[in-house]
Amino acid sequence: MGREAFTVHDAAVELELPEEAAEELLERMVEGAVLTMPGIGTGGRPGRPRYQFHELMRQAACGSGALEPVPQ
């Protein structure tokens, strides 16, 4: 999960959590400005919120070596 938006289902699979627990975690991360919600119903999953890491969080992770920089 880098620059691309993802769904609750995607996060639940990655985190090995039930979808309800993943959704609660994602909502807390939105409230804390770690994630943004770029849209609902995009990417082939109509009506489902999509989440994305805030650009500043991505830059911090790339600067720490935790993520590979994404070419623009």
VENTA-V70508 format. One record per backbone hydrogen bond with DSSP energy under -0.5 kcal/mol. NH is the residue of the N-H (numbers start at 0). CO is the residue of the C=O. Records with the same first field share a line. If there is no record, write none. Layout:
NH=CO  CO
//
This chain:
5=50
10=6
11=7
12=8
13=9
14=10
15=11
16=11
21=17
22=18
23=19
24=20
25=21
26=22
27=23
28=24
29=25
30=26
31=27
32=29
33=28
34=28
35=51
37=35
38=49
40=47
44=41
47=44
49=38
50=5
51=35
52=1
53=33
56=53
57=53
58=54
59=55
60=56
61=57
62=58
63=59
64=60  61
65=60
66=60
70=68
//
